[in-house]
Amino acid sequence: MRVAPRDLKAVRQGGILARYAVLGSVAFVQAEIGPEGSAGTSLEAPCEVEHWGFVISGRLRFEAGELTRTFAAGTAFHIPAGAPAHRFISAGAASVAGFAPLTEPIDDSPEAFAAHGVETILEPPVLELLPASLRLPRTAGVRRTREAGIEAEIAPMGSWTCMRVTYAALSGFTTGWCDLPHWGLVLSGEIVHESEGGVELLTAGDIYWVPPGPPGHRFEVADAATVLDYTPTAALLGPGRRPPYRAAAAPLEQAAGKA
């Protein structure tokens, strides 16, 4: 399933414009903070939820007690489950996006949103494009693989595994089918998402969801392209087909135990 930036729905609450798309059991959300910063907005409310996100523009500060971290534009980040109460702060304009699992279906009708003080925006301003590059957190858990023109950076992030995959020209055509689910975005280039049931073209800025197979899928690239996506870590160790660069993302210690 492909969602172009112009197709994202938009709402506003307390000074934050949020765009979103529901992709199966996961939501993609992009929040835009104005030049006055995040003071007084829900972004600074104490939170204990796990986060998988990335900063598109501006800077985002994470605070949890005395612990502070600053995420610059173009940085992906993960706040693990069980982290102490925390909040995010932006001193000025910023744009932040991420994926969030949905624990139950949501009612996103204008009436339901209005009941919670959320305004539905029917004609939102032009969306700021996603960055052409995103950096994974520089932690000891990041690994890299390269095979047949496909280079992958792999970062364990709680119950999900994040991969930044760079495809060389003409790569992906011989990788075989994959049955794993993915949620992600195209950072640069164009990718043909071929499934055993059809074909879909993904371009830079698109958000996508690939449901679990069968039918399986594969990404085919005529010219160079880069994506960043998330796969449930449990799926990497489960049954089903997967190309070598996806199989390499399985947690090493668990994969060894399974073998």
C-alpha positions as CSV (number, residue, x, y, z in Angstrom):
1,M,0.0,0.0,0.0
2,R,1.4,3.3,-1.1
3,V,0.5,6.8,0.4
4,A,1.9,9.8,-1.4
5,P,2.6,12.9,0.7
6,R,-0.4,14.8,-0.8
7,D,-2.7,12.0,0.2
8,L,-1.9,12.3,4.0
9,K,-4.9,13.4,6.1
10,A,-4.3,16.5,8.3
11,V,-5.5,17.7,11.7
12,R,-4.5,20.5,14.0
13,Q,-4.5,20.7,17.8
14,G,-2.9,23.2,20.1
15,G,-0.5,24.7,17.6
16,I,0.6,21.4,16.0
17,L,-0.4,20.4,12.5
18,A,-0.3,16.6,12.2
19,R,-0.6,14.6,9.0
20,Y,-1.2,10.9,9.1
21,A,-2.1,7.7,7.3
22,V,-3.4,4.4,8.8
23,L,-1.4,1.5,7.3
24,G,-3.0,-1.7,8.6
25,S,-2.1,-2.0,12.3
26,V,0.3,0.9,12.2
27,A,-0.1,4.7,11.8
28,F,2.3,7.1,10.2
29,V,2.2,10.5,11.8
30,Q,4.1,13.7,10.9
31,A,3.9,16.6,13.3
32,E,4.8,20.2,12.3
33,I,5.8,22.6,15.1
34,G,5.6,26.4,14.3
35,P,8.4,28.9,14.7
36,E,7.2,29.6,18.3
37,G,8.3,26.2,19.3
38,S,6.5,23.4,21.3
39,A,5.8,25.3,24.5
40,G,2.2,24.7,25.6
41,T,1.6,21.9,23.1
42,S,0.9,18.3,23.6
43,L,4.5,17.5,22.4
44,E,5.8,18.5,25.8
45,A,3.3,16.5,27.8
46,P,4.8,13.7,29.9
47,C,4.8,10.4,28.0
48,E,5.7,6.8,28.7
49,V,5.0,5.4,25.2
50,E,7.6,3.7,23.0
51,H,8.6,5.8,19.9
52,W,10.1,5.1,16.5
53,G,10.7,8.4,14.8
54,F,12.9,10.7,12.8
55,V,13.5,14.5,12.7
56,I,12.8,16.0,9.2
57,S,13.8,19.6,10.0
58,G,14.8,21.6,13.1
59,R,16.0,20.0,16.3
60,L,14.1,17.9,18.9
61,R,15.3,17.6,22.5
62,F,14.4,14.5,24.5
63,E,14.2,14.9,28.3
64,A,13.7,12.1,30.9
65,G,14.6,13.4,34.3
66,E,18.2,14.5,34.2
67,L,18.8,12.6,30.9
68,T,18.7,14.8,27.8
69,R,19.4,14.1,24.2
70,T,19.1,16.3,21.1
71,F,18.2,14.8,17.7
72,A,19.2,16.9,14.7
73,A,17.4,17.0,11.3
74,G,17.9,13.8,9.4
75,T,18.3,11.6,12.5
76,A,16.2,8.5,13.2
77,F,15.6,7.7,16.9
78,H,14.0,5.1,19.2
79,I,12.7,5.6,22.7
80,P,12.4,2.1,24.2
81,A,9.4,0.6,26.0
82,G,9.8,1.0,29.8
83,A,11.7,4.2,29.5
84,P,10.9,6.7,32.4
85,A,8.4,9.5,31.9
86,H,9.8,11.7,29.2
87,R,8.9,14.6,26.9
88,F,10.0,16.2,23.7
89,I,10.9,19.9,23.3
90,S,11.5,22.1,20.2
91,A,12.8,25.6,20.7
92,G,11.6,26.6,17.2
93,A,10.1,25.3,14.0
94,A,10.5,21.6,13.5
95,S,9.0,18.7,11.7
96,V,9.0,15.2,13.2
97,A,7.6,12.0,11.9
98,G,7.3,8.3,12.9
99,F,5.4,5.1,12.9
100,A,3.2,3.9,15.8
101,P,1.5,0.6,16.4
102,L,-2.3,0.9,16.9
103,T,-3.7,-1.1,19.8
104,E,-7.3,-0.7,18.6
105,P,-9.1,0.7,15.6
106,I,-9.4,4.5,15.5
107,D,-12.3,6.7,14.5
108,D,-10.8,9.5,12.5
109,S,-14.1,11.1,11.4
110,P,-14.2,14.9,11.8
111,E,-17.0,14.5,14.4
112,A,-14.8,12.1,16.5
113,F,-11.8,14.4,16.3
114,A,-13.9,17.5,17.2
115,A,-15.1,15.7,20.3
116,H,-11.5,15.6,21.5
117,G,-10.7,19.2,20.5
118,V,-8.9,18.2,17.3
119,E,-9.7,20.2,14.1
120,T,-9.8,18.4,10.7
121,I,-7.9,20.3,8.0
122,L,-9.4,19.7,4.6
123,E,-6.8,21.8,2.6
124,P,-3.5,21.7,4.5
125,P,-0.5,23.7,3.3
126,V,2.0,22.0,1.0
127,L,3.9,19.3,2.8
128,E,7.6,19.6,3.5
129,L,9.4,16.9,1.7
130,L,11.0,14.1,3.6
131,P,14.9,14.3,3.8
132,A,16.8,12.5,1.1
133,S,18.9,10.9,3.8
134,L,18.2,9.7,7.3
135,R,20.9,8.5,9.8
136,L,20.4,5.6,12.1
137,P,21.3,5.9,15.7
138,R,25.0,5.4,16.2
139,T,24.8,2.6,18.7
140,A,26.7,-0.6,19.2
141,G,23.8,-2.6,17.8
142,V,24.0,-1.1,14.3
143,R,25.2,-3.6,11.7
144,R,25.9,-3.3,7.9
145,T,25.6,-5.9,5.1
146,R,26.3,-5.6,1.4
147,E,25.4,-8.2,-1.2
148,A,24.6,-8.1,-5.0
149,G,24.3,-4.3,-5.1
150,I,22.1,-4.0,-2.0
151,E,23.6,-2.3,1.1
152,A,21.7,-2.4,4.4
153,E,22.2,-0.7,7.8
154,I,20.4,-2.6,10.5
155,A,19.4,-1.2,13.9
156,P,17.5,-3.1,16.5
157,M,14.7,-0.9,18.0
158,G,12.8,-2.8,20.6
159,S,10.1,-5.0,19.0
160,W,11.0,-3.7,15.5
161,T,14.1,-3.8,13.4
162,C,14.9,-0.6,11.4
163,M,16.7,-1.0,8.1
164,R,18.1,1.7,5.9
165,V,18.6,0.0,2.5
166,T,20.4,1.5,-0.5
167,Y,19.7,-0.3,-3.8
168,A,22.2,0.0,-6.7
169,A,21.0,0.3,-10.2
170,L,19.2,-2.9,-11.5
171,S,19.2,-4.5,-8.0
172,G,16.4,-6.4,-6.5
173,F,15.4,-8.2,-9.7
174,T,16.9,-11.5,-8.6
175,T,16.6,-11.4,-4.8
176,G,13.6,-13.8,-4.6
177,W,10.3,-13.2,-2.8
178,C,9.9,-11.9,0.7
179,D,6.9,-12.7,3.0
180,L,7.8,-10.3,5.8
181,P,5.7,-7.2,6.6
182,H,7.4,-3.7,6.3
183,W,6.4,-0.1,7.1
184,G,8.6,2.5,5.6
185,L,9.3,5.5,3.3
186,V,11.2,6.1,0.2
187,L,14.1,8.5,0.8
188,S,15.3,8.8,-2.8
189,G,14.8,7.4,-6.2
190,E,12.0,5.1,-7.5
191,I,11.2,1.6,-6.5
192,V,8.9,-0.9,-8.2
193,H,7.1,-2.9,-5.5
194,E,6.3,-6.1,-7.2
195,S,4.1,-8.6,-5.5
196,E,2.9,-12.0,-6.7
197,G,-0.4,-10.2,-7.2
198,G,0.5,-6.9,-8.9
199,V,2.9,-4.1,-9.3
200,E,3.1,-0.6,-7.7
201,L,5.6,2.3,-8.3
202,L,7.0,4.0,-5.2
203,T,8.7,7.4,-5.5
204,A,10.7,9.6,-3.2
205,G,8.6,10.9,-0.3
206,D,6.1,8.0,-0.5
207,I,5.1,6.1,2.7
208,Y,4.4,2.4,2.3
209,W,3.1,-0.7,3.9
210,V,3.9,-4.2,2.6
211,P,1.6,-6.7,4.4
212,P,2.9,-10.2,5.3
213,G,2.8,-12.9,2.5
214,P,2.0,-15.0,0.8
215,P,1.6,-13.5,-1.7
216,G,5.2,-12.4,-1.4
217,H,6.9,-9.2,-2.7
218,R,10.2,-7.8,-3.7
219,F,11.6,-4.3,-4.5
220,E,13.0,-3.8,-8.0
221,V,15.2,-0.8,-8.8
222,A,16.2,0.4,-12.2
223,D,18.3,3.2,-10.9
224,A,19.7,3.8,-7.4
225,A,17.2,4.3,-4.6
226,T,17.1,4.3,-0.8
227,V,14.4,3.4,1.7
228,L,14.1,3.3,5.5
229,D,11.7,0.8,6.9
230,Y,10.7,-1.2,10.0
231,T,10.0,-4.9,10.3
232,P,8.7,-6.7,13.4
233,T,11.7,-8.4,14.9
234,A,9.7,-11.6,15.6
235,A,8.9,-11.9,11.9
236,L,12.6,-12.0,11.0
237,L,12.8,-15.3,13.0
238,G,9.5,-16.7,11.9
239,P,8.5,-18.8,8.9
240,G,8.3,-17.4,5.4
241,R,10.6,-16.4,2.5
242,R,13.0,-13.5,2.8
243,P,15.9,-12.3,0.6
244,P,19.5,-12.5,2.0
245,Y,19.6,-8.8,3.0
246,R,16.4,-9.2,5.0
247,A,17.6,-12.5,6.6
248,A,20.8,-10.8,7.7
249,A,18.6,-8.4,9.9
250,A,17.6,-11.2,12.3
251,P,19.1,-10.7,15.8
252,L,22.4,-12.6,15.7
253,E,22.0,-14.3,19.1
254,Q,18.4,-15.5,18.4
255,A,19.2,-16.6,14.9
256,A,22.1,-18.7,16.2
257,G,19.8,-20.3,18.8
258,K,17.3,-21.1,16.2
259,A,19.9,-22.7,14.0
